[in-house]
Amino acid sequence: MRASVGRQLWWRSHGRRDEVDFWAAWLETKGARWPDDFARRVAPDPLIEDPLVTAWLDGLEQQDVRIIDVGAGPLTKLGVRYPGKNVTVVPVDPLAVEYDKLLKRYGIVPAVPTVEAHGEQLLRHFRPGSFDVAYAVNSLDHSYDPVRIIVNMVAVVRSDGAVLLRHAQNEGEQQRYCGLHQWNFEADGGDLVVWNHAVRRSLSAELEPGARVEAWVDRDEVLVRVRPAR
């Protein structure tokens, strides 16, 4: 418990400032080293293109789909529309208020506004089973308790829904634990392992028997699909 509380206090006192500073520089420079990402995020009606998500959407018979994007930053990377589906995307981030100030400073109107919510506290904001898909890309490894966030993401999707994750492999090690890069995501025998030099946690063990975990590596990214077993 002390370790968990300590991580949260560190995030509040140090990590959040690093994250806000990163996005301020990203907006100031129109994406810095990622101009294509900037152009996509500021587009008024971006298409959902992540194959991890599109493959799932293609398999759905229903037309109306609700997706929560956890740790979305100031502008969701996911996109907001998909052919043949009526998609509602709800981006959430604990720093949404600070990001809203940055967007106003640079005169940017998001396709959908980011809602203030900690992933570790999703159930304070959303009812269980209120989304068809819960999605996160390169965000949970910046949090103070990524496994708790994934558990909550499983809770807020429907029984026939999915949690879909895309994260850089072992980013904490790659970044030498600088700033918010305090966690590593690793695929191990189909399981997702979340670890650093103090903690090592198996997602399958954490969710058992409530969900089924599939994790694999595509180039340098760890992709994860979690389906509730309820």
Z-matrix of the N, CA and C atoms (Angstrom, degrees):
N
C 1 1.458
C 2 1.530 1 110.75
N 3 1.357 2 115.86 1 -43.76
C 4 1.464 3 118.36 2 -179.79
C 5 1.520 4 110.88 3 -60.97
N 6 1.348 5 115.85 4 -38.62
C 7 1.461 6 118.91 5 -180.00
C 8 1.520 7 110.62 6 -64.79
N 9 1.331 8 116.61 7 -41.89
C 10 1.459 9 120.12 8 179.73
C 11 1.525 10 110.83 9 -64.74
N 12 1.315 11 116.89 10 -45.48
C 13 1.463 12 120.59 11 178.28
C 14 1.520 13 110.73 12 -62.42
N 15 1.335 14 115.97 13 -39.82
C 16 1.462 15 119.45 14 178.87
C 17 1.512 16 112.38 15 -62.15
N 18 1.331 17 116.48 16 -40.29
C 19 1.466 18 119.58 17 178.01
C 20 1.524 19 110.91 18 -63.79
N 21 1.316 20 116.49 19 -39.53
C 22 1.466 21 120.20 20 179.94
C 23 1.523 22 110.63 21 -66.31
N 24 1.337 23 117.12 22 -42.93
C 25 1.460 24 120.33 23 179.54
C 26 1.521 25 111.07 24 -64.51
N 27 1.352 26 116.13 25 -39.79
C 28 1.468 27 118.96 26 178.05
C 29 1.514 28 110.01 27 -63.28
N 30 1.339 29 116.68 28 -44.05
C 31 1.469 30 120.55 29 180.00
C 32 1.521 31 110.34 30 -58.96
N 33 1.333 32 117.23 31 -44.71
C 34 1.460 33 120.46 32 -177.77
C 35 1.525 34 111.87 33 -67.68
N 36 1.340 35 117.33 34 -36.24
C 37 1.461 36 119.93 35 -174.29
C 38 1.523 37 113.59 36 -87.64
N 39 1.349 38 117.19 37 -29.06
C 40 1.454 39 120.10 38 -175.95
C 41 1.533 40 113.45 39 -124.04
N 42 1.326 41 115.82 40 -48.73
C 43 1.448 42 120.43 41 -171.19
C 44 1.508 43 114.54 42 -62.62
N 45 1.338 44 117.40 43 -41.32
C 46 1.460 45 119.18 44 -175.94
C 47 1.517 46 111.71 45 -64.53
N 48 1.335 47 117.57 46 -35.05
C 49 1.460 48 120.16 47 178.82
C 50 1.519 49 111.06 48 -65.76
N 51 1.334 50 115.91 49 -40.73
C 52 1.465 51 119.77 50 177.30
C 53 1.526 52 111.22 51 -59.79
N 54 1.335 53 115.82 52 -41.74
C 55 1.452 54 119.87 53 -177.47
C 56 1.534 55 111.33 54 -67.98
N 57 1.325 56 116.58 55 -43.58
C 58 1.462 57 119.87 56 178.88
C 59 1.524 58 110.15 57 -63.66
N 60 1.321 59 117.31 58 -41.15
C 61 1.467 60 120.73 59 179.25
C 62 1.530 61 110.88 60 -63.01
N 63 1.337 62 116.36 61 -39.29
C 64 1.463 63 119.49 62 178.66
C 65 1.525 64 110.65 63 -60.26
N 66 1.333 65 116.37 64 -48.72
C 67 1.464 66 119.47 65 -176.69
C 68 1.525 67 111.90 66 -70.14
N 69 1.322 68 117.42 67 -31.82
C 70 1.462 69 119.78 68 176.11
C 71 1.531 70 110.04 69 -62.34
N 72 1.343 71 116.50 70 -44.35
C 73 1.468 72 120.27 71 178.06
C 74 1.522 73 110.80 72 -67.00
N 75 1.325 74 117.05 73 -37.98
C 76 1.470 75 121.80 74 179.37
C 77 1.524 76 110.60 75 -62.40
N 78 1.320 77 117.21 76 -42.91
C 79 1.464 78 120.96 77 178.66
C 80 1.532 79 111.37 78 -70.70
N 81 1.321 80 116.27 79 -40.84
C 82 1.472 81 120.81 80 -179.36
C 83 1.527 82 110.78 81 -60.60
N 84 1.329 83 116.66 82 -39.84
C 85 1.463 84 121.51 83 -175.69
C 86 1.531 85 112.87 84 -97.25
N 87 1.343 86 116.46 85 7.29
C 88 1.471 87 122.10 86 -178.06
C 89 1.526 88 111.53 87 55.00
N 90 1.319 89 113.71 88 49.14
C 91 1.454 90 119.54 89 174.27
C 92 1.510 91 115.33 90 103.68
N 93 1.324 92 117.99 91 -9.01
C 94 1.471 93 121.27 92 -179.94
C 95 1.537 94 109.31 93 51.74
N 96 1.338 95 117.57 94 -116.71
C 97 1.469 96 121.66 95 -179.04
C 98 1.521 97 112.64 96 -78.62
N 99 1.343 98 116.50 97 -1.08
C 100 1.462 99 120.87 98 -176.19
C 101 1.536 100 110.65 99 -126.15
N 102 1.318 101 118.77 100 60.18
C 103 1.476 102 120.20 101 -177.75
C 104 1.524 103 113.05 102 -63.64
N 105 1.336 104 117.57 103 -32.65
C 106 1.465 105 119.66 104 178.87
C 107 1.528 106 110.49 105 -66.52
N 108 1.313 107 116.28 106 -37.69
C 109 1.464 108 120.87 107 177.46
C 110 1.525 109 110.02 108 -64.42
N 111 1.319 110 116.68 109 -41.10
C 112 1.464 111 120.97 110 178.03
C 113 1.528 112 110.48 111 -61.35
N 114 1.338 113 116.09 112 -48.48
C 115 1.465 114 120.29 113 -178.16
C 116 1.520 115 111.17 114 -60.41
N 117 1.309 116 116.31 115 -39.13
C 118 1.466 117 120.19 116 -179.91
C 119 1.525 118 110.78 117 -66.89
N 120 1.312 119 117.16 118 -45.34
C 121 1.468 120 120.91 119 -174.93
C 122 1.524 121 112.89 120 -69.28
N 123 1.318 122 117.19 121 -32.23
C 124 1.465 123 119.00 122 -178.30
C 125 1.528 124 112.23 123 -88.34
N 126 1.319 125 117.46 124 -4.86
C 127 1.470 126 120.24 125 177.93
C 128 1.524 127 109.82 126 -61.87
N 129 1.329 128 118.04 127 147.04
C 130 1.467 129 120.31 128 -175.51
C 131 1.521 130 114.38 129 -72.17
N 132 1.344 131 118.10 130 -22.37
C 133 1.465 132 119.96 131 -173.77
C 134 1.528 133 110.22 132 -150.34
N 135 1.332 134 118.09 133 58.83
C 136 1.467 135 119.96 134 -172.27
C 137 1.534 136 112.51 135 -68.81
N 138 1.311 137 114.31 136 144.13
C 139 1.457 138 122.63 137 -179.95
C 140 1.526 139 110.24 138 -81.13
N 141 1.320 140 117.12 139 140.67
C 142 1.462 141 121.41 140 172.83
C 143 1.528 142 108.01 141 -71.64
N 144 1.330 143 117.18 142 122.32
C 145 1.463 144 121.46 143 -173.74
C 146 1.525 145 113.92 144 -126.64
N 147 1.318 146 119.08 145 -13.54
C 148 1.461 147 120.36 146 -178.57
C 149 1.537 148 108.94 147 -60.52
N 150 1.335 149 119.03 148 118.14
C 151 1.456 150 120.72 149 -176.96
C 152 1.524 151 113.83 150 -60.17
N 153 1.328 152 116.90 151 -26.34
C 154 1.457 153 120.23 152 176.39
C 155 1.526 154 110.56 153 -61.69
N 156 1.339 155 115.62 154 -36.22
C 157 1.458 156 121.43 155 -179.01
C 158 1.528 157 111.09 156 -86.68
N 159 1.318 158 116.62 157 -43.55
C 160 1.467 159 119.03 158 -176.92
C 161 1.525 160 111.61 159 -63.41
N 162 1.328 161 117.41 160 -35.84
C 163 1.462 162 119.88 161 177.52
C 164 1.518 163 110.59 162 -61.93
N 165 1.317 164 116.89 163 -38.04
C 166 1.463 165 120.47 164 178.84
C 167 1.527 166 110.47 165 -70.82
N 168 1.328 167 116.82 166 -43.89
C 169 1.460 168 120.03 167 179.79
C 170 1.526 169 111.44 168 -61.85
N 171 1.318 170 117.01 169 -38.64
C 172 1.459 171 120.60 170 -179.75
C 173 1.529 172 112.20 171 -63.72
N 174 1.325 173 116.25 172 -25.33
C 175 1.454 174 120.06 173 -179.46
C 176 1.519 175 114.26 174 -88.55
N 177 1.328 176 117.17 175 -2.69
C 178 1.461 177 120.96 176 -179.67
C 179 1.516 178 111.00 177 -89.37
N 180 1.309 179 116.46 178 133.73
C 181 1.456 180 120.16 179 176.56
C 182 1.523 181 111.84 180 -79.60
N 183 1.317 182 117.02 181 -32.28
C 184 1.460 183 120.69 182 -176.69
C 185 1.517 184 111.17 183 -70.46
N 186 1.327 185 116.47 184 154.38
C 187 1.461 186 121.49 185 178.58
C 188 1.525 187 112.03 186 -92.96
N 189 1.314 188 117.44 187 -36.63
C 190 1.464 189 121.23 188 -177.97
C 191 1.524 190 110.00 189 -86.28
N 192 1.340 191 116.16 190 122.40
C 193 1.461 192 121.23 191 -175.17
C 194 1.526 193 109.09 192 -133.50
N 195 1.328 194 115.32 193 129.24
C 196 1.471 195 121.46 194 175.66
C 197 1.533 196 109.16 195 -108.50
N 198 1.338 197 115.25 196 127.81
C 199 1.465 198 121.38 197 -178.41
C 200 1.521 199 108.91 198 -125.01
N 201 1.327 200 116.71 199 130.96
C 202 1.453 201 121.05 200 171.86
C 203 1.531 202 108.07 201 -103.29
N 204 1.328 203 116.09 202 129.21
C 205 1.462 204 123.47 203 179.07
C 206 1.524 205 107.15 204 -105.97
N 207 1.314 206 116.42 205 107.79
C 208 1.467 207 122.06 206 -171.34
C 209 1.532 208 110.41 207 -93.19
N 210 1.335 209 115.90 208 127.56
C 211 1.451 210 120.78 209 -176.01
C 212 1.510 211 111.55 210 72.33
N 213 1.330 212 115.91 211 42.46
C 214 1.466 213 122.09 212 -170.62
C 215 1.516 214 113.90 213 -74.19
N 216 1.349 215 117.99 214 -15.09
C 217 1.454 216 118.96 215 -173.78
C 218 1.523 217 110.69 216 74.73
N 219 1.306 218 118.40 217 -164.95
C 220 1.467 219 120.87 218 -177.63
C 221 1.519 220 113.49 219 -70.49
N 222 1.344 221 116.91 220 -26.39
C 223 1.464 222 122.39 221 -176.59
C 224 1.523 223 108.07 222 -140.26
N 225 1.316 224 116.92 223 121.55
C 226 1.460 225 119.00 224 -178.95
C 227 1.521 226 111.74 225 -60.15
N 228 1.320 227 115.33 226 139.60
C 229 1.457 228 121.25 227 175.83
C 230 1.525 229 111.48 228 -87.81
N 231 1.321 230 116.81 229 -17.15
C 232 1.451 231 121.77 230 -172.49
C 233 1.521 232 113.28 231 -62.77
N 234 1.323 233 117.55 232 -42.18
C 235 1.453 234 122.31 233 -167.32
C 236 1.516 235 109.38 234 104.21
N 237 1.326 236 116.78 235 171.90
C 238 1.467 237 119.35 236 -173.32
C 239 1.526 238 113.73 237 -130.91
N 240 1.333 239 118.55 238 -1.26
C 241 1.464 240 119.23 239 -178.61
C 242 1.524 241 109.82 240 -143.30
N 243 1.354 242 114.46 241 156.28
C 244 1.465 243 120.33 242 177.96
C 245 1.522 244 108.21 243 -151.90
N 246 1.330 245 118.74 244 133.84
C 247 1.466 246 121.12 245 -176.74
C 248 1.528 247 112.27 246 -56.13
N 249 1.321 248 115.64 247 131.95
C 250 1.448 249 121.30 248 176.41
C 251 1.513 250 114.60 249 84.49
N 252 1.329 251 117.48 250 -0.38
C 253 1.463 252 121.08 251 -178.95
C 254 1.527 253 109.84 252 -128.25
N 255 1.303 254 115.28 253 145.91
C 256 1.463 255 121.46 254 169.95
C 257 1.524 256 106.97 255 -97.40
N 258 1.318 257 116.28 256 96.93
C 259 1.463 258 121.80 257 -170.84
C 260 1.524 259 110.88 258 -98.07
N 261 1.313 260 115.16 259 131.66
C 262 1.467 261 121.77 260 169.66
C 263 1.522 262 107.61 261 -114.33
N 264 1.325 263 116.37 262 116.63
C 265 1.465 264 121.62 263 179.58
C 266 1.527 265 108.91 264 -105.34
N 267 1.330 266 115.67 265 130.11
C 268 1.463 267 121.82 266 177.75
C 269 1.530 268 107.91 267 -118.01
N 270 1.350 269 117.97 268 98.01
C 271 1.465 270 120.07 269 176.98
C 272 1.531 271 109.75 270 -78.87
N 273 1.324 272 117.06 271 137.98
C 274 1.466 273 121.08 272 176.83
C 275 1.521 274 109.52 273 -131.08
N 276 1.321 275 114.99 274 148.72
C 277 1.460 276 120.95 275 178.40
C 278 1.528 277 108.00 276 -161.78
N 279 1.334 278 118.55 277 140.31
C 280 1.468 279 119.45 278 179.47
C 281 1.518 280 113.85 279 -65.81
N 282 1.330 281 117.26 280 -17.61
C 283 1.463 282 121.13 281 -177.06
C 284 1.526 283 112.10 282 -106.00
N 285 1.313 284 117.24 283 23.59
C 286 1.465 285 121.58 284 -175.00
C 287 1.524 286 112.94 285 -57.69
N 288 1.324 287 118.41 286 -37.59
C 289 1.471 288 121.10 287 -178.89
C 290 1.522 289 110.47 288 -64.42
N 291 1.345 290 116.73 289 -45.10
C 292 1.462 291 120.41 290 177.90
C 293 1.528 292 110.91 291 -64.24
N 294 1.337 293 116.70 292 -38.73
C 295 1.455 294 120.45 293 -179.98
C 296 1.523 295 111.85 294 -67.33
N 297 1.320 296 116.18 295 -36.71
C 298 1.457 297 119.38 296 178.26
C 299 1.528 298 110.58 297 -60.72
N 300 1.318 299 116.89 298 -38.40
C 301 1.465 300 120.76 299 177.30
C 302 1.527 301 110.50 300 -63.57
N 303 1.337 302 116.50 301 -41.30
C 304 1.465 303 119.83 302 179.00
C 305 1.529 304 111.30 303 -64.23
N 306 1.323 305 116.70 304 -42.79
C 307 1.461 306 119.60 305 -179.82
C 308 1.522 307 111.42 306 -62.56
N 309 1.309 308 116.59 307 -40.06
C 310 1.462 309 119.91 308 177.97
C 311 1.527 310 110.67 309 -65.83
N 312 1.325 311 116.40 310 -37.30
C 313 1.471 312 120.07 311 179.23
C 314 1.521 313 110.89 312 -60.54
N 315 1.324 314 116.78 313 -38.61
C 316 1.466 315 120.49 314 -176.14
C 317 1.521 316 112.75 315 -99.97
N 318 1.332 317 117.09 316 7.91
C 319 1.451 318 121.09 317 174.37
C 320 1.516 319 114.58 318 66.81
N 321 1.327 320 116.61 319 34.71
C 322 1.456 321 121.34 320 -177.83
C 323 1.528 322 109.70 321 -106.70
N 324 1.325 323 115.64 322 129.30
C 325 1.467 324 121.40 323 176.81
C 326 1.522 325 107.56 324 -106.54
N 327 1.332 326 118.79 325 116.97
C 328 1.468 327 120.50 326 -177.32
C 329 1.521 328 111.97 327 -71.14
N 330 1.331 329 115.92 328 151.81
C 331 1.465 330 120.41 329 175.23
C 332 1.521 331 110.32 330 -59.42
N 333 1.333 332 116.27 331 -40.03
C 334 1.469 333 122.75 332 171.29
C 335 1.522 334 106.88 333 -140.76
N 336 1.329 335 118.28 334 134.57
C 337 1.461 336 120.18 335 -177.41
C 338 1.519 337 112.17 336 -73.18
N 339 1.316 338 115.68 337 146.74
C 340 1.458 339 121.43 338 176.23
C 341 1.525 340 109.71 339 -80.94
N 342 1.324 341 115.51 340 134.37
C 343 1.463 342 123.07 341 -178.85
C 344 1.529 343 109.22 342 -95.63
N 345 1.313 344 117.04 343 139.85
C 346 1.460 345 120.62 344 179.84
C 347 1.530 346 110.59 345 -74.54
N 348 1.320 347 116.89 346 118.15
C 349 1.460 348 121.98 347 176.87
C 350 1.522 349 109.00 348 -167.63
N 351 1.314 350 116.35 349 132.62
C 352 1.462 351 121.60 350 172.12
C 353 1.520 352 108.28 351 -77.79
N 354 1.323 353 116.88 352 135.09
C 355 1.456 354 119.55 353 175.60
C 356 1.520 355 111.73 354 -59.90
N 357 1.317 356 116.59 355 -33.11
C 358 1.469 357 120.59 356 178.81
C 359 1.520 358 112.30 357 -68.39
N 360 1.348 359 116.91 358 -10.47
C 361 1.465 360 121.37 359 -177.67
C 362 1.536 361 111.38 360 -128.23
N 363 1.318 362 117.46 361 29.31
C 364 1.468 363 120.73 362 -175.32
C 365 1.520 364 112.69 363 -56.15
N 366 1.320 365 117.06 364 -37.28
C 367 1.456 366 119.96 365 -175.16
C 368 1.528 367 112.67 366 -72.91
N 369 1.309 368 117.46 367 -7.76
C 370 1.466 369 120.21 368 170.68
C 371 1.525 370 111.11 369 -77.28
N 372 1.319 371 116.09 370 -19.93
C 373 1.464 372 121.04 371 -173.92
C 374 1.521 373 113.72 372 -111.82
N 375 1.337 374 117.47 373 -26.56
C 376 1.465 375 121.17 374 -174.20
C 377 1.520 376 110.40 375 -133.76
N 378 1.323 377 115.38 376 143.73
C 379 1.458 378 120.93 377 179.53
C 380 1.525 379 110.63 378 -74.29
N 381 1.322 380 117.51 379 150.41
C 382 1.467 381 119.62 380 173.43
C 383 1.532 382 110.68 381 -57.31
N 384 1.317 383 115.63 382 141.32
C 385 1.456 384 120.75 383 177.18
C 386 1.508 385 115.74 384 69.59
N 387 1.336 386 117.62 385 24.93
C 388 1.467 387 119.67 386 -175.48
C 389 1.531 388 113.79 387 -95.57
N 390 1.342 389 118.03 388 0.84
C 391 1.469 390 121.71 389 178.43
C 392 1.524 391 109.92 390 -132.05
N 393 1.320 392 114.80 391 154.54
C 394 1.457 393 120.76 392 174.25
C 395 1.524 394 111.49 393 -86.69
N 396 1.317 395 116.07 394 -31.90
C 397 1.457 396 121.95 395 -179.52
C 398 1.528 397 109.37 396 -139.25
N 399 1.325 398 115.95 397 137.71
C 400 1.460 399 122.05 398 168.61
C 401 1.524 400 107.48 399 -115.34
N 402 1.329 401 116.48 400 128.30
C 403 1.463 402 121.79 401 -169.42
C 404 1.526 403 109.45 402 -129.09
N 405 1.320 404 115.98 403 145.97
C 406 1.468 405 120.51 404 172.01
C 407 1.514 406 108.96 405 -151.41
N 408 1.325 407 116.22 406 137.62
C 409 1.458 408 121.43 407 178.59
C 410 1.530 409 109.11 408 -131.10
N 411 1.321 410 116.28 409 119.74
C 412 1.470 411 123.09 410 176.89
C 413 1.525 412 112.79 411 46.76
N 414 1.304 413 115.85 412 46.34
C 415 1.470 414 119.89 413 -178.54
C 416 1.522 415 113.26 414 -133.19
N 417 1.311 416 118.00 415 -38.35
C 418 1.460 417 120.15 416 -173.63
C 419 1.531 418 111.84 417 -67.54
N 420 1.329 419 116.61 418 -28.53
C 421 1.464 420 118.69 419 177.94
C 422 1.525 421 111.72 420 -74.62
N 423 1.333 422 117.76 421 -1.20
C 424 1.467 423 122.22 422 174.23
C 425 1.532 424 111.75 423 -98.37
N 426 1.308 425 117.42 424 2.28
C 427 1.463 426 121.59 425 -172.27
C 428 1.526 427 110.93 426 -95.76
N 429 1.336 428 115.57 427 175.92
C 430 1.467 429 118.28 428 177.87
C 431 1.519 430 112.53 429 -91.38
N 432 1.350 431 118.94 430 -14.02
C 433 1.469 432 120.64 431 176.71
C 434 1.528 433 109.57 432 -152.91
N 435 1.333 434 117.65 433 78.44
C 436 1.459 435 120.12 434 -174.97
C 437 1.524 436 113.97 435 -62.99
N 438 1.325 437 118.18 436 -33.96
C 439 1.466 438 119.57 437 -179.98
C 440 1.522 439 110.51 438 -66.97
N 441 1.319 440 117.24 439 -40.59
C 442 1.470 441 120.45 440 176.63
C 443 1.524 442 110.19 441 -61.02
N 444 1.312 443 117.40 442 -38.58
C 445 1.465 444 120.04 443 178.44
C 446 1.525 445 110.70 444 -62.58
N 447 1.326 446 116.98 445 -44.91
C 448 1.466 447 119.59 446 -178.59
C 449 1.532 448 110.10 447 -64.69
N 450 1.321 449 117.31 448 -40.32
C 451 1.469 450 120.55 449 176.20
C 452 1.531 451 109.82 450 -57.48
N 453 1.329 452 116.70 451 -43.33
C 454 1.464 453 120.68 452 178.68
C 455 1.528 454 111.87 453 -67.53
N 456 1.320 455 116.79 454 -36.67
C 457 1.468 456 120.06 455 177.70
C 458 1.526 457 110.46 456 -62.91
N 459 1.330 458 116.59 457 -40.41
C 460 1.458 459 119.81 458 176.00
C 461 1.526 460 110.21 459 -61.15
N 462 1.325 461 116.39 460 -38.59
C 463 1.466 462 120.17 461 -177.95
C 464 1.520 463 112.96 462 -67.86
N 465 1.338 464 117.84 463 -33.09
C 466 1.467 465 119.00 464 -174.90
C 467 1.525 466 113.32 465 -88.27
N 468 1.356 467 117.78 466 -3.90
C 469 1.461 468 118.56 467 175.16
C 470 1.527 469 110.39 468 -95.10
N 471 1.313 470 115.44 469 156.86
C 472 1.459 471 122.01 470 178.93
C 473 1.529 472 110.52 471 -67.36
N 474 1.301 473 115.80 472 165.42
C 475 1.463 474 120.57 473 -177.86
C 476 1.522 475 111.96 474 -61.84
N 477 1.342 476 117.12 475 -26.39
C 478 1.464 477 120.66 476 178.15
C 479 1.535 478 111.39 477 -104.36
N 480 1.329 479 116.70 478 16.12
C 481 1.457 480 121.48 479 -179.07
C 482 1.518 481 112.35 480 -92.74
N 483 1.334 482 115.53 481 -166.97
C 484 1.464 483 120.05 482 -176.93
C 485 1.523 484 110.70 483 -151.66
N 486 1.318 485 114.54 484 149.77
C 487 1.460 486 122.84 485 168.01
C 488 1.522 487 106.90 486 -103.62
N 489 1.323 488 116.84 487 125.74
C 490 1.456 489 122.68 488 -176.43
C 491 1.523 490 109.55 489 -122.53
N 492 1.332 491 116.33 490 123.66
C 493 1.466 492 121.71 491 -174.36
C 494 1.521 493 110.55 492 -126.87
N 495 1.322 494 115.62 493 139.77
C 496 1.467 495 122.27 494 175.11
C 497 1.528 496 108.00 495 -136.09
N 498 1.340 497 116.62 496 114.56
C 499 1.459 498 120.71 497 -176.91
C 500 1.532 499 110.80 498 -140.57
N 501 1.312 500 115.66 499 149.39
C 502 1.460 501 120.24 500 174.51
C 503 1.528 502 109.37 501 -61.72
N 504 1.320 503 115.47 502 143.34
C 505 1.451 504 120.78 503 -177.55
C 506 1.533 505 111.26 504 -76.22
N 507 1.326 506 115.69 505 125.48
C 508 1.469 507 122.18 506 174.69
C 509 1.528 508 112.44 507 50.91
N 510 1.325 509 115.17 508 51.41
C 511 1.467 510 121.21 509 -176.05
C 512 1.524 511 112.07 510 -66.96
N 513 1.334 512 117.56 511 -33.61
C 514 1.461 513 119.59 512 177.70
C 515 1.519 514 111.67 513 -58.90
N 516 1.329 515 115.39 514 -46.60
C 517 1.464 516 119.91 515 178.09
C 518 1.523 517 110.89 516 -64.38
N 519 1.337 518 116.47 517 -43.12
C 520 1.461 519 120.48 518 -178.36
C 521 1.521 520 111.90 519 -62.16
N 522 1.346 521 116.27 520 -37.59
C 523 1.457 522 121.58 521 -177.47
C 524 1.529 523 112.80 522 -95.43
N 525 1.331 524 116.29 523 4.86
C 526 1.461 525 122.27 524 179.80
C 527 1.527 526 112.27 525 56.16
N 528 1.313 527 114.82 526 36.98
C 529 1.468 528 123.22 527 175.45
C 530 1.528 529 112.60 528 57.08
N 531 1.315 530 114.17 529 37.82
C 532 1.469 531 120.48 530 178.52
C 533 1.525 532 109.30 531 -85.04
N 534 1.329 533 116.80 532 137.19
C 535 1.463 534 122.08 533 176.18
C 536 1.507 535 112.07 534 58.56
N 537 1.343 536 115.79 535 -127.97
C 538 1.459 537 120.53 536 -177.38
C 539 1.528 538 113.36 537 -83.02
N 540 1.309 539 118.43 538 0.28
C 541 1.464 540 120.62 539 -178.45
C 542 1.530 541 109.66 540 -83.58
N 543 1.320 542 115.59 541 75.52
C 544 1.460 543 121.38 542 -174.22
C 545 1.527 544 113.25 543 -107.88
N 546 1.340 545 117.79 544 -0.43
C 547 1.465 546 121.46 545 -175.80
C 548 1.522 547 111.04 546 -133.32
N 549 1.318 548 114.44 547 154.93
C 550 1.457 549 122.37 548 173.31
C 551 1.522 550 109.66 549 -118.38
N 552 1.336 551 115.53 550 139.52
C 553 1.459 552 122.15 551 172.76
C 554 1.522 553 107.13 552 -110.39
N 555 1.337 554 115.92 553 131.25
C 556 1.455 555 120.49 554 -176.67
C 557 1.526 556 109.65 555 -143.88
N 558 1.327 557 116.50 556 135.69
C 559 1.460 558 121.40 557 174.46
C 560 1.522 559 108.51 558 -87.74
N 561 1.334 560 115.49 559 130.09
C 562 1.462 561 120.72 560 -176.78
C 563 1.527 562 108.43 561 -138.79
N 564 1.338 563 116.62 562 100.94
C 565 1.450 564 120.52 563 178.59
C 566 1.513 565 113.85 564 60.85
N 567 1.326 566 117.19 565 35.20
C 568 1.457 567 121.67 566 -178.94
C 569 1.507 568 114.43 567 87.91
N 570 1.316 569 117.48 568 -6.28
C 571 1.461 570 122.61 569 178.44
C 572 1.529 571 109.38 570 -100.35
N 573 1.334 572 116.15 571 155.84
C 574 1.460 573 120.57 572 170.80
C 575 1.517 574 108.64 573 -97.13
N 576 1.320 575 115.82 574 125.69
C 577 1.460 576 121.86 575 174.93
C 578 1.521 577 108.10 576 -109.35
N 579 1.324 578 116.11 577 126.17
C 580 1.466 579 123.25 578 177.44
C 581 1.517 580 106.86 579 -109.03
N 582 1.342 581 116.72 580 122.40
C 583 1.457 582 117.66 581 -171.81
C 584 1.521 583 112.77 582 -151.40
N 585 1.318 584 114.09 583 159.98
C 586 1.464 585 123.64 584 163.37
C 587 1.524 586 105.81 585 -146.37
N 588 1.317 587 118.54 586 -165.15
C 589 1.456 588 119.26 587 -174.85
C 590 1.519 589 113.19 588 -77.51
N 591 1.327 590 117.01 589 -4.04
C 592 1.465 591 120.35 590 178.24
C 593 1.521 592 113.05 591 -110.54
N 594 1.335 593 117.90 592 -25.92
C 595 1.468 594 122.30 593 -171.46
C 596 1.521 595 109.69 594 -138.44
N 597 1.331 596 116.55 595 142.96
C 598 1.459 597 121.94 596 172.66
C 599 1.525 598 107.56 597 -138.83
N 600 1.348 599 117.23 598 119.78
C 601 1.456 600 121.02 599 -173.65
C 602 1.523 601 110.80 600 -130.46
N 603 1.307 602 115.96 601 134.72
C 604 1.462 603 123.59 602 176.69
C 605 1.516 604 108.82 603 -93.04
N 606 1.334 605 117.24 604 124.68
C 607 1.452 606 119.92 605 -179.65
C 608 1.527 607 111.10 606 -66.91
N 609 1.324 608 117.51 607 -39.11
C 610 1.459 609 120.08 608 178.20
C 611 1.519 610 111.25 609 -59.24
N 612 1.327 611 116.76 610 -42.24
C 613 1.460 612 120.35 611 179.13
C 614 1.520 613 111.44 612 -66.74
N 615 1.329 614 116.54 613 -37.98
C 616 1.468 615 120.71 614 -179.20
C 617 1.530 616 111.19 615 -67.83
N 618 1.327 617 117.34 616 -34.47
C 619 1.460 618 120.84 617 -174.57
C 620 1.530 619 113.34 618 -93.83
N 621 1.313 620 117.32 619 -19.92
C 622 1.463 621 121.38 620 -175.88
C 623 1.528 622 112.36 621 -57.19
N 624 1.339 623 118.78 622 134.16
C 625 1.461 624 128.12 623 -0.85
C 626 1.526 625 112.53 624 -97.43
N 627 1.341 626 117.25 625 22.38
C 628 1.460 627 119.90 626 -170.01
C 629 1.503 628 116.35 627 -82.31
N 630 1.333 629 118.98 628 -8.63
C 631 1.464 630 119.91 629 -178.14
C 632 1.524 631 110.02 630 -159.95
N 633 1.320 632 115.08 631 159.46
C 634 1.461 633 122.42 632 178.29
C 635 1.530 634 108.90 633 -110.10
N 636 1.313 635 115.96 634 128.77
C 637 1.465 636 122.17 635 -174.65
C 638 1.521 637 110.16 636 -108.84
N 639 1.333 638 115.81 637 133.26
C 640 1.464 639 122.32 638 170.62
C 641 1.525 640 107.29 639 -127.17
N 642 1.319 641 116.85 640 123.90
C 643 1.473 642 121.02 641 179.77
C 644 1.521 643 109.13 642 -133.95
N 645 1.319 644 115.98 643 137.88
C 646 1.453 645 120.94 644 179.71
C 647 1.526 646 108.95 645 -151.49
N 648 1.315 647 116.08 646 166.67
C 649 1.462 648 122.33 647 -178.39
C 650 1.520 649 109.44 648 -107.95
N 651 1.316 650 116.27 649 131.37
C 652 1.459 651 123.16 650 173.86
C 653 1.515 652 106.76 651 -123.48
N 654 1.322 653 115.06 652 107.68
C 655 1.469 654 121.15 653 -171.39
C 656 1.532 655 109.23 654 56.70
N 657 1.320 656 119.86 655 -117.71
C 658 1.464 657 119.75 656 -178.05
C 659 1.518 658 112.49 657 -105.24
N 660 1.337 659 116.86 658 18.57
C 661 1.445 660 120.56 659 -178.51
C 662 1.526 661 111.26 660 -115.26
N 663 1.323 662 114.62 661 145.32
C 664 1.458 663 120.92 662 173.15
C 665 1.529 664 107.70 663 -97.60
N 666 1.321 665 116.29 664 121.77
C 667 1.457 666 122.29 665 178.07
C 668 1.521 667 108.33 666 -107.28
N 669 1.333 668 115.34 667 139.88
C 670 1.461 669 120.50 668 -175.83
C 671 1.517 670 109.07 669 -136.38
N 672 1.330 671 115.28 670 135.95
C 673 1.453 672 122.43 671 171.97
C 674 1.528 673 107.66 672 -125.86
N 675 1.328 674 115.70 673 122.22
C 676 1.462 675 121.30 674 179.45
C 677 1.517 676 108.14 675 -119.51
N 678 1.324 677 116.21 676 127.55
C 679 1.467 678 121.30 677 178.51
C 680 1.522 679 109.56 678 -118.75
N 681 1.325 680 117.82 679 128.49
C 682 1.466 681 119.88 680 178.77
C 683 1.516 682 111.02 681 -60.41
N 684 1.314 683 115.39 682 142.28
C 685 1.463 684 120.61 683 177.35
C 686 1.525 685 108.72 684 -105.75
N 687 1.323 686 115.12 685 58.28
C 688 1.457 687 119.19 686 -178.29
C 689 1.523 688 110.16 687 -138.42
